[in-house]
Amino acid sequence: MYQKTTRSISITVKPTFLEDQSSPNENHFVWAYHVRIENGGDQTVQLLNRYWNITDALGRVQEVRGPGVVGEKPVLEPGGSFEYTSGTPLATPSGIMVGTYEMATPDGEQFDVAIPRFSLDSAAQPGFPAQGGSAQASARLN
């Protein structure tokens, strides 16, 4: 699992390779990622927007921006949390994701909360790095 806290908002991510939805021979690899957002602060916040930067093992970048997450703009009271699961496909057997959530307080203040950088790993395929190779890809992409 990967975890990061910004302004008392903690984001925890657990990625899982979905072998049953992937077709390695067709360069189609799919991951689910489970996200838990916890409000450890003393102020209510609402998640307004998301931003993802997804980089595959060949360095190709996809950027995803949009309102809310999984069709919702959750409101988190102090001590509250919200969890969801989503997914992403790649054309390579590994990659890296990182991003931000745009939050707002009831008085209209908006701020970004960092989503921790996390690795998308699967079994190695010919021509691609072994599962442990994602750390090398991460170092190159930082």
Buried (B, 14 or more C-beta within 10 A) or exposed (E): EBEBBBBBBBBBBBBEBBEEEBEBEEBEBBBBBBBBBBBBBEBBBBBEBBBBBBBBBEEEEBEEEEEBBEEEEBBBEEEBBBEBEEEBBBEBBBBBBBBBBBBBBEEEEEBBBBBBBBBBBBBBBEEBBEBEBBEEBBEEBE
